[in-house]
Amino acid sequence: MKNLLFILLLTSQFFFAQSGFEKGNDLYQKGKYELAIKEYESILAGKKESAELYFNLGNCYYKLNKVAPAIYNYEKALVLNPDDAEITNNLKFAQKLQIDEIKVVPTVGFSKMIQDFTSVFHYNTWAWIAVGFSVLFLGFFVGYYFSQTTLSKRIFFIAMFVLLLFLLISVSAGISEKNDFENDKPAIVFAAVIEIKSEPQKSSNTIFSLHEGTKVFVLETLNNWRKIQLTDGTEGWIEKTAIKEVK
């Protein structure tokens, strides 16, 4: 009986979420963006999320010229679906509404080469690639074990060695990409304008100011302060209430 009630509860939540999503889409098509936002956010309040939901929220806020919420929701959508070209494209349009123009300092050297390689796939994809190589390795091991000739054994052995190498590379790439994902803590400035301090206290010197919609990266946490870094490498302290962390 408990299992039946649980299934009914999940089913009702699913249909409620679908209903809210469809209502939001309908309101968006009619240009009622604020009402659409309420429908979409009611789904989030029910602990339901998806890349499509955040994408649609971003579109609503973009239509209302609300820079920070638009960029924030596009960034949330990209976390769930990092390879979606449409989300990336709309994010670029939203970023054009920003006041701050922060340069991006590119990574160079060997670390850039490693980062470019591991970022080709999501860490979950790397995991599945490793599973594929594992299965192939097992198949070639069976072939090696039951081979009757020296030549075939040699071929299977070399193939096993190559597959083992690819397996180790894919596992290492997946671990590296997962570490990068977990250590990467982006946030969006929601305050209209906020002063960045040299120390985590209001009385400290102001280094520079940021405006809404600017993307920062959280490095440290201290009470109600966050140490942030910009894409150009500049660092400073910002009040927690001025930003909203993406993940």
N, C-alpha and C positions, 0 to 999 in steps of 0.2 A: 504493500500500500504506500509506504514511504517513497519507494522508487517511482511509483506512478505519479505521486504528487510532485516529485522532483522533476520528472520529465515534463509534466504539464506546466510547471513554473518556468522551466527553460524555454518551452515552446511559446508561452505567452510573452516572455521577454523578447524572444526573437521577432515575433510578429509586431510587438510594440515598437521595437527598434526599426524594423522595416517600414512600419506605418509612419513613424516620425521622419525617417529619411525621405520617404516619398513625398510627404507633406512639405518638407523643407525644399525639395527639388521643385515642387509645383509652385511654391511661393517665390522661389528664386526666378523661375521662368516668368512670373508675373511682375517681377521687379520689386517685390516686397522683401527686401534683403534683411531688414531688422527682424521681421517675423520668421524668416527662414533661419536666421541665426538662433532664435529661441528654440526652434524645433531641433536643429542639429545639436545644440548644447544640452538639450534635455536628454538626448541619447548618450552624450558623454557623461552626464550626471548619473546615468544608469550603468556606468562602468563598461560601456561599449565603445570601441574605437576602431577606426580603419583609416587607411590612407585616403580613400575616397571621401570619407566624412571630413577629415581635416582639410582636404583639398577644396571641398565645397565651401567650408567655413572661410577659408582663405579668400576664395572668390567673392563671397559676400562682403567681407571686410574691405577688400580691394575696391569693390563697387562703391562703397561708402567712404572711400579715401581714408580709411583708418589704417595707417601704415604699419604700426607695430603688431596689431592682431593679425593682419594679413600675412606679414612675413613670418610671424610665429607659427601660424597654422600651416603654412607651406613647408616650413622646416620640420614640423611634426609629421607631415605627410611623407616627407623624404626619408625620415628615420624609418618609417614602416615600409616604404617602397623607394629605395634610393636610386633605382634605375629608370624611374618614370620620367620621360622627356617632357611631358606636358606640365608636370609639377615644377620641374626645373625651369622651364620657360616662363611660367607664370610668376615664379619667385623672382626671376630677373626683372620682370616688368615692375613688380612691387618694390624691388630694391631701388629702382629709379626715382621713387618718391622720397627716398631718404635725403636728409640734409647733409649728413656726414659722408665724406668720401674717403674711406680708409684704404690705403694701398695694401695689396697682398704680397708679402715677401715670400717668394717661392723657396721650397726646400731644394738644396743642391747637393751634388756629389753622390756618394754610394747610398746614403740614406734615402735620397729621392728615388733612386733606381729601385730599391727594395720596396718603398712605399707605393710607387707606381705599379709594381708587379702584384703586390698583395691586394691592392685596391681594385684590381680587375674584377674580382668577385666578392660577394658578401661572404662573411665567415661561415654562414650556414651552407653556402654553395661549395666552399672549400671542403667542408666536412663531407658532403656528398661525393665530391671528387675523390677524396681519400677513401671513402667506402668503395667506390668503383675500382680504384687501384688495388684495394685489398682483395676484392673478389677475383680480379684478374690474376693477382699474385697467387691466390689459392688454387685457381684453375691451372696455372702453369706449374705449380708445385706438384699437383696431381699428375700432370703430364710428364714431369721429370721423374716422378716416383715409378710410374708404370712404363716408362720408355724402355725399349728393348735394345736400342743401338746407342753407341757412344756419341754419334753425331747429334741425334735427337736430344739426348740428355744434355749435351753441351749447349744446344740452341735454347732449350728450356731453362737451363741454368743462367745463361746470359740474359734472357728475357726476364727472369725472376729478379736478377740484380738491378736491371733498368727500372722495373716496376717498383721495386723497393725504394729506389732513389726518388722516383716520382711521388711515391707515397709519403716519404719523409718531407719532401718539398711542400706538398699540399697540406700536410698536417702543420708544418711550421708556418706556412702562409696563413692558414686559418687561425692559428693561435695569435700570430702577430696582428692580424686584422681585428680579431676580437679584443685584444688589448688596446688597440688604437681606438676602437669604438667605445670601450668602457672608460678610457682615460679622457676622451674627447667630451667636454661638457659645455656645449654651446648654450648661449642665453641671448635673449632679445631685450633691448632697452625699451621699457614701456613709459618711462617718464618723458614728458615733453622736452625737458632739458635737465641734465643732471651734472653736477660737478664731480669730477674724479679726483680723489684725494691721494696724497702721498703715503698716508697712514690710515688705519681703520678708526678714524675719529673725525668728527665734524670740524674740530679746531685746527686740523692739520692743513698744510698747504694744498691749494688746488692746482693740479697738474694741467688739466684740460677739461673740456666739457663735451658731453655726448648728447645726441638728440634721439628721439624715438625711432625705433626700427633698426638701429645699429646692432650688428651681431658682435658679441664678445664671447670669450671663453673663460670659464671659471677655473681658477687655479687653486685657490684656497678658500676656506670658510672660517670665519671668526665672528661668533655671535651674530649680530645683524649686519655684518659686512661681508663682502665677497671681493677677493683679489681677482682681477680680471686681466686678460691679455687681448689686445686687438690683433687683427690679421697682419699688421705691420710690425708686431713685436712689442709695442708699447704696453706697459703695465701700470696698474693703479688700483685703488680701492673704491668700491661703489657700494651704496646702501642696498641691502637685500630687496627692499620694497620697490626699487627702481627697475629691476629686471625680472624676467620670467624665464626660468630654465626650460630648455626644450626637452631634455630627458633626464 
